[in-house]
Amino acid sequence: MSTASHDNPLVTETFRIPFDAITAAHVEPAVDELLAQAQAQVEAIAATPEGGTRDRANTLDAFEELGRGLEWAVGVVAHLESVMTNDELRGAYEAIQPKVSAFSSSVYQHAGLYAALRDYAATDEAKALPDTDPTAARLLTRLLDAFKRNGAELDEAGKERLAAIALELTQTTTKFSQNALDATNAFELVIAPEDEAKLAGLPESAIAAARASAEQKGVEGWRFTLQAPSWIPILTYMDDRAIREQVWRAYTRRASADEFDNRGHIETILRLREERAQLLGYANFADLVLEDRMAKRGESARDFVRDLQAKTEPFFARESEELRAFVAERDPSVGELQPWDVGYWAERQRRALYDFDDEALRPYFALESVLAGMFELVQRLYGIEVETTDELPTWHPDVRTYEIFDGEGEARRSLGCFYADFHPRESKRGGAWMNALMTGLPPNADGSGGERHLGLMCGNLTKPVDGKPALLTHREVETIFHEFGHLLHHMLSEVEIRSLAGTNVAWDFVELPSQIMENWCWERASLDLFARHWETGEPIPDDLFDKMIRAKNFRSASAQMRQLGFATVDLALHLEYAAKLGDDSGERPSLLDYAREVADPFSLADLPEDYAMICAFSHLFAGAVAYASGYYSYKWAEVLDADAFGLFKEKGVFDRETGTRFRREILARGNSRDPAELYRAFRGRDPELDALLAREGLLPSQGAA
């Protein structure tokens, strides 16, 4: 296919992205052309404007549009590399990264651009913005801060070093991501037909999925991988302790040795982040990235984590003792619990205490029904309608496409479209995520104008097997609701400045819209919208629902400690270990030893010496650095979401007035105001930590020792 400009689908930003026509050959020519266009935009903004007067149109608005086409194209390519990777696309993506990184670094170090913004900030028009257009005033302030944080005030040598750091970080984080994916795909466990007895304990859904995986690969028996729908049932249900150990070790040692070894990449990333922070005048990387988030500083984030840890530890100790006692009573031969035993025995303990098995819920969570119920829920809360559409080309036959409408009658309008890609495949990275492909603009006051949003949500959920629909676990249902919450934050944005719209908010605020959605997965009224038996259409029986609710907070302290452990490792690496990497005395511990020692207090069972979870910890080291020094954000946002959902519980889980308020003050406002102000506008006060502790059953009055 020709890669000439007029034939290249990546050169011109379009809502109807031709995913079915984009090839690796398009990537470099398109990016080269778009880089040239963006560079011309830079020079035009930096040049003395006609008439010599700086104004919003030739400075602030022009900067807002700078490189928009390039950002769109790179975003499309990055997305394709994450969902349909192959050697050619991977190579093309790697080839453009140095160019794009160099340009991105140069923008915020460009003396002419910085001078243009400062000159505009000194005008009467700019000084009046807080009164005439507070959102534009916020953009101007944030841009000036961004220039400082990206080295605009460094000397030339400092700017050159910062650009080199940015390039090396881009390349190294990409390699980390690729190694994690390749290491995940390199493992398979095939149980031969003659060893069928080893499957004992596994639910039929997991056995059927393993059989389908084996058939797909042309092997006999049952095939298991390190993709979540495959390994989680093994560690939760399989009786064979040796296989559980094998899979647990394989999962926690991914990318820690041989050709996919990420240890060196992690040290390089940490060292470069530390150097970047100090070059810009910050004590450490955590302080640099958290300055414009709600926590503000690394130590503040760590104080939050430690406070929550201290409140959780008594419950964690009690839960751990109860599990050890349960195992000792049921099977003394187990001896000391190992990490690969905890999930298995915890599930048996839960069944014994509550007579509840998660698998009993699967028949009630057919994917189609879950989606229909979720769309009905947001219609009730926010007055929007979600409909299928065939307007959009897709990157894989599994991908679904939808359109969201708002209003009724003549006032009905399309807010935008989104893609949904729910099932795993080897060309797709693990986990679940949401991305914004295009950010629209609200209509004018008279209803004219406006542009539609375009987004996507991806997951790695249970696939349909044996002629049945995709029957999900309750946790997978929560995952869908979570990612759809992010998507709503994007799709319901009414901010008139794209870079401050939707999910472009402080990273310790971004999880509020997603995590609050999970609450409706536990309410009887909302479950009845979608939790229907896939064959009979019956809702979840009362006795099963009661068991589910009674078991809800089973080992909630352990789950919370697990998340706090990840957050503690993250902050320890960026606040302490990174600084040790410059020490050549040989005194510092190895990366894996250090991370294991930090993580160990958060685990019931001692972690083995070869524990290497961080080598595939993509949240911290793959691609964008949103969660680096920011993993605490999940718990921070849980405080927000528990407190915010309290208002829905008080007013009614379908209360339209509360839903409208949440949409207006949170979902629609993006980053147009400080997130603390937005939260207070919704809730009427600051969030309260006890809301989370109460929801999880972790208040002293709820029975802590």
KAKANOR-V425271 format. One record per backbone hydrogen bond with DSSP energy under -0.5 kcal/mol. NH is the residue of the N-H (numbers start at 1). CO is the residue of the C=O. E is the energy in kcal/mol with one decimal. If there is no record, write none. Layout:
NH & CO & E
NH & CO & E
//
This chain:
7 & 4 & -1.6
8 & 4 & -1.1
8 & 5 & -0.8
9 & 7 & -0.7
11 & 8 & -1.4
12 & 8 & -0.5
13 & 11 & -0.6
17 & 15 & -1.7
19 & 17 & -2.3
21 & 18 & -2.4
22 & 18 & -1.2
26 & 23 & -1.5
27 & 23 & -0.5
27 & 24 & -1.1
28 & 24 & -0.6
29 & 25 & -0.5
30 & 26 & -1.9
31 & 27 & -2.5
32 & 28 & -2.6
33 & 29 & -2.0
34 & 30 & -2.6
35 & 31 & -2.6
36 & 32 & -1.8
37 & 33 & -2.0
38 & 34 & -2.5
39 & 35 & -2.6
40 & 36 & -1.9
41 & 37 & -1.9
42 & 38 & -2.2
43 & 39 & -2.2
44 & 40 & -2.0
45 & 41 & -2.2
46 & 42 & -2.4
47 & 43 & -1.8
52 & 49 & -3.0
53 & 50 & -0.5
54 & 52 & -0.5
59 & 55 & -1.1
60 & 55 & -0.5
61 & 56 & -3.2
62 & 56 & -0.6
62 & 57 & -0.5
63 & 59 & -2.4
64 & 60 & -1.9
65 & 61 & -1.3
66 & 62 & -0.6
66 & 63 & -1.0
68 & 65 & -1.8
71 & 67 & -2.8
72 & 68 & -2.3
73 & 69 & -2.4
74 & 70 & -2.7
75 & 71 & -2.1
76 & 72 & -2.2
77 & 73 & -2.4
78 & 74 & -2.9
79 & 75 & -2.1
80 & 76 & -2.4
81 & 77 & -2.5
82 & 78 & -1.1
82 & 79 & -0.8
83 & 79 & -1.3
84 & 80 & -2.9
85 & 427 & -2.4
90 & 86 & -2.8
91 & 87 & -2.2
92 & 88 & -2.3
93 & 89 & -2.6
94 & 90 & -2.3
95 & 91 & -1.9
96 & 92 & -1.6
97 & 93 & -1.2
98 & 94 & -0.7
100 & 96 & -2.6
101 & 97 & -3.0
102 & 98 & -2.2
103 & 99 & -2.3
104 & 100 & -2.8
105 & 101 & -2.5
106 & 102 & -2.0
107 & 103 & -2.0
108 & 104 & -1.1
109 & 106 & -1.0
110 & 106 & -0.6
110 & 107 & -1.1
111 & 109 & -0.6
114 & 110 & -2.4
115 & 111 & -2.5
116 & 112 & -2.2
117 & 113 & -2.3
118 & 114 & -2.4
119 & 115 & -2.8
120 & 116 & -2.3
121 & 117 & -2.6
122 & 118 & -1.1
123 & 120 & -1.9
127 & 123 & -2.2
128 & 124 & -1.5
129 & 126 & -1.2
131 & 128 & -1.6
132 & 128 & -2.4
133 & 129 & -3.2
137 & 133 & -2.1
138 & 134 & -2.3
139 & 135 & -2.1
140 & 136 & -2.4
141 & 137 & -2.3
142 & 138 & -2.5
143 & 139 & -2.5
144 & 140 & -2.3
145 & 141 & -2.1
146 & 142 & -2.4
147 & 143 & -2.2
148 & 144 & -1.7
149 & 145 & -2.7
150 & 146 & -1.1
151 & 148 & -1.4
152 & 147 & -2.8
154 & 151 & -1.9
159 & 155 & -2.5
160 & 156 & -2.5
161 & 157 & -2.2
162 & 158 & -2.4
163 & 159 & -2.3
164 & 160 & -2.1
165 & 161 & -2.4
166 & 162 & -2.4
167 & 163 & -2.2
168 & 164 & -2.4
169 & 165 & -2.7
170 & 166 & -2.2
171 & 167 & -2.3
172 & 168 & -2.6
173 & 169 & -2.8
174 & 170 & -1.6
175 & 171 & -2.1
176 & 172 & -2.4
177 & 173 & -2.1
178 & 174 & -2.4
179 & 175 & -2.7
180 & 176 & -2.4
181 & 177 & -2.2
182 & 178 & -2.9
183 & 179 & -2.9
184 & 180 & -1.8
185 & 181 & -2.4
186 & 182 & -1.4
187 & 183 & -0.6
187 & 184 & -0.9
189 & 224 & -2.6
191 & 189 & -0.6
191 & 222 & -3.0
192 & 190 & -0.6
195 & 192 & -2.1
196 & 193 & -1.4
198 & 195 & -2.5
199 & 196 & -2.1
200 & 197 & -1.6
202 & 199 & -2.2
206 & 203 & -0.5
207 & 203 & -1.9
208 & 204 & -2.9
209 & 205 & -2.0
210 & 206 & -2.2
211 & 207 & -2.3
212 & 208 & -2.4
213 & 209 & -2.2
214 & 210 & -2.0
215 & 211 & -2.3
216 & 212 & -2.3
217 & 213 & -1.4
218 & 214 & -0.6
218 & 215 & -0.9
219 & 214 & -2.6
222 & 191 & -2.1
223 & 210 & -2.3
224 & 189 & -2.8
226 & 184 & -0.6
230 & 227 & -2.3
231 & 227 & -2.0
232 & 228 & -1.9
234 & 230 & -0.8
235 & 231 & -2.1
236 & 232 & -1.4
237 & 233 & -2.7
238 & 233 & -0.8
238 & 234 & -1.2
239 & 200 & -2.6
241 & 239 & -0.7
244 & 240 & -2.0
245 & 241 & -2.4
246 & 242 & -2.4
247 & 243 & -2.7
248 & 244 & -2.8
249 & 245 & -2.8
250 & 246 & -2.1
251 & 247 & -2.6
252 & 248 & -2.5
253 & 249 & -1.0
254 & 251 & -0.8
256 & 253 & -1.4
260 & 257 & -1.1
261 & 258 & -1.5
262 & 255 & -3.2
266 & 262 & -2.5
267 & 263 & -2.1
268 & 264 & -2.3
269 & 265 & -2.6
270 & 266 & -2.8
271 & 267 & -2.6
272 & 268 & -2.6
273 & 269 & -2.5
274 & 270 & -2.3
275 & 271 & -2.4
276 & 272 & -2.6
277 & 273 & -2.3
278 & 274 & -2.3
279 & 275 & -2.4
280 & 276 & -1.5
281 & 278 & -1.2
282 & 277 & -2.8
285 & 574 & -0.6
288 & 284 & -1.4
289 & 285 & -2.5
290 & 286 & -2.1
291 & 287 & -0.8
293 & 290 & -2.0
296 & 290 & -1.0
297 & 295 & -1.7
301 & 297 & -1.8
302 & 298 & -2.3
303 & 299 & -2.5
304 & 300 & -2.1
305 & 301 & -2.2
306 & 302 & -2.9
307 & 303 & -2.5
308 & 304 & -2.2
309 & 305 & -2.5
310 & 306 & -2.7
311 & 307 & -1.7
312 & 308 & -1.2
313 & 309 & -2.5
314 & 310 & -0.6
315 & 312 & -0.7
316 & 312 & -2.2
317 & 313 & -2.9
318 & 314 & -1.7
319 & 315 & -2.7
320 & 316 & -2.4
321 & 317 & -2.2
322 & 318 & -2.4
323 & 319 & -2.1
324 & 320 & -2.4
325 & 321 & -2.5
326 & 322 & -2.0
327 & 323 & -2.5
328 & 324 & -2.6
329 & 325 & -1.9
330 & 326 & -2.2
331 & 327 & -3.3
334 & 331 & -2.0
335 & 332 & -1.0
341 & 338 & -2.3
342 & 338 & -1.0
343 & 339 & -0.6
345 & 341 & -2.9
346 & 342 & -2.6
347 & 343 & -1.9
348 & 344 & -1.7
349 & 345 & -2.5
350 & 346 & -2.4
351 & 347 & -2.2
352 & 348 & -2.1
353 & 349 & -2.6
354 & 350 & -2.9
355 & 351 & -2.2
356 & 350 & -0.5
360 & 357 & -2.1
361 & 358 & -2.2
362 & 358 & -0.6
362 & 359 & -0.7
364 & 361 & -2.1
365 & 362 & -2.4
366 & 532 & -0.5
367 & 470 & -2.5
370 & 366 & -2.5
371 & 367 & -2.5
372 & 368 & -2.3
373 & 369 & -2.5
374 & 370 & -2.4
375 & 371 & -2.5
376 & 372 & -1.9
377 & 373 & -2.3
378 & 374 & -2.0
379 & 375 & -1.4
380 & 376 & -2.0
381 & 377 & -2.3
382 & 378 & -2.7
383 & 379 & -1.5
384 & 378 & -0.9
385 & 405 & -2.5
387 & 385 & -0.5
387 & 403 & -2.9
389 & 401 & -1.9
399 & 396 & -1.9
400 & 420 & -2.8
402 & 418 & -2.6
403 & 387 & -3.3
404 & 416 & -2.8
405 & 385 & -3.0
406 & 413 & -2.7
407 & 383 & -0.8
411 & 408 & -1.7
412 & 409 & -1.5
413 & 406 & -2.5
415 & 404 & -3.0
416 & 404 & -1.1
417 & 453 & -1.9
418 & 402 & -2.2
419 & 455 & -1.8
420 & 400 & -2.3
421 & 457 & -2.4
422 & 420 & -0.5
424 & 461 & -0.7
428 & 425 & -1.8
429 & 82 & -2.8
433 & 458 & -1.9
435 & 456 & -1.8
437 & 435 & -0.6
437 & 454 & -2.2
438 & 454 & -2.4
440 & 438 & -0.6
441 & 451 & -0.6
444 & 448 & -3.7
447 & 444 & -2.5
451 & 441 & -2.5
453 & 415 & -2.8
454 & 438 & -2.6
455 & 417 & -1.8
456 & 435 & -2.1
457 & 419 & -1.9
458 & 433 & -3.3
459 & 421 & -2.4
461 & 422 & -3.4
468 & 465 & -2.4
471 & 469 & -0.7
472 & 365 & -2.7
472 & 470 & -0.6
477 & 473 & -1.8
478 & 474 & -2.2
479 & 475 & -1.9
480 & 476 & -2.1
481 & 477 & -2.3
482 & 478 & -2.7
483 & 479 & -2.5
484 & 480 & -2.3
485 & 481 & -1.8
486 & 482 & -1.6
487 & 483 & -2.2
488 & 484 & -2.6
489 & 485 & -1.8
490 & 486 & -1.4
491 & 487 & -3.4
492 & 488 & -2.5
493 & 490 & -1.2
494 & 668 & -2.3
498 & 496 & -0.5
500 & 497 & -1.6
501 & 498 & -2.1
504 & 501 & -2.0
505 & 503 & -2.3
509 & 506 & -2.3
510 & 506 & -1.3
512 & 509 & -1.6
515 & 511 & -3.0
516 & 512 & -2.1
517 & 514 & -0.5
518 & 514 & -0.6
518 & 515 & -0.7
519 & 515 & -0.5
519 & 516 & -1.1
520 & 517 & -1.1
521 & 518 & -1.6
522 & 519 & -1.7
527 & 523 & -2.9
528 & 524 & -2.1
529 & 526 & -1.4
530 & 526 & -0.5
530 & 527 & -1.5
531 & 527 & -3.8
532 & 364 & -0.9
532 & 530 & -1.7
533 & 538 & -3.2
534 & 363 & -2.5
537 & 533 & -2.4
540 & 531 & -0.8
545 & 541 & -2.6
546 & 542 & -2.9
547 & 543 & -1.9
548 & 544 & -2.3
549 & 545 & -2.5
550 & 546 & -2.5
551 & 547 & -2.2
552 & 549 & -1.0
554 & 551 & -1.9
556 & 553 & -2.0
559 & 555 & -2.1
560 & 556 & -2.3
561 & 557 & -2.7
562 & 558 & -2.0
563 & 559 & -1.8
564 & 560 & -2.6
565 & 561 & -2.4
566 & 562 & -1.9
567 & 563 & -2.2
568 & 564 & -2.4
569 & 565 & -2.5
570 & 566 & -2.4
571 & 567 & -2.4
572 & 568 & -2.7
573 & 569 & -2.6
574 & 570 & -1.8
575 & 571 & -2.7
576 & 572 & -2.2
577 & 572 & -2.2
578 & 573 & -2.3
579 & 576 & -0.6
580 & 576 & -1.0
580 & 577 & -0.7
581 & 577 & -0.9
581 & 578 & -0.8
582 & 579 & -0.8
583 & 580 & -2.0
584 & 582 & -0.7
594 & 590 & -2.7
595 & 591 & -2.5
596 & 592 & -2.3
597 & 593 & -2.4
598 & 594 & -2.1
599 & 595 & -2.1
600 & 596 & -2.2
601 & 597 & -0.6
602 & 599 & -1.9
603 & 600 & -2.0
611 & 608 & -1.9
612 & 252 & -1.8
615 & 612 & -2.0
616 & 613 & -1.8
617 & 614 & -1.4
618 & 616 & -2.0
620 & 617 & -1.6
621 & 617 & -1.4
622 & 618 & -2.0
623 & 621 & -0.5
627 & 619 & -0.7
628 & 625 & -1.2
630 & 627 & -2.1
631 & 627 & -0.7
633 & 630 & -2.0
634 & 631 & -1.6
635 & 632 & -0.6
636 & 632 & -2.5
637 & 633 & -3.1
638 & 634 & -1.5
639 & 635 & -1.8
640 & 636 & -1.4
641 & 637 & -3.3
642 & 638 & -2.7
643 & 639 & -2.0
644 & 640 & -2.8
645 & 641 & -2.8
646 & 642 & -1.0
647 & 643 & -0.5
647 & 644 & -1.4
648 & 644 & -0.8
649 & 645 & -2.6
650 & 646 & -1.9
651 & 647 & -2.5
652 & 648 & -3.2
655 & 652 & -2.0
659 & 655 & -2.3
660 & 656 & -3.3
661 & 657 & -1.9
662 & 658 & -2.5
663 & 659 & -2.8
664 & 660 & -2.8
665 & 661 & -2.7
666 & 662 & -2.2
667 & 662 & -1.8
668 & 663 & -2.9
670 & 666 & -0.8
671 & 500 & -3.4
672 & 669 & -2.6
677 & 674 & -0.7
678 & 674 & -2.0
679 & 675 & -2.6
680 & 676 & -2.1
681 & 677 & -2.2
682 & 678 & -1.6
683 & 679 & -3.2
684 & 680 & -2.3
691 & 688 & -1.5
692 & 688 & -0.5
692 & 689 & -1.0
693 & 689 & -1.6
694 & 690 & -2.8
695 & 691 & -1.9
696 & 692 & -2.1
697 & 694 & -1.1
698 & 693 & -3.7
702 & 699 & -2.8
703 & 700 & -1.7
704 & 699 & -0.5
704 & 700 & -0.5
//
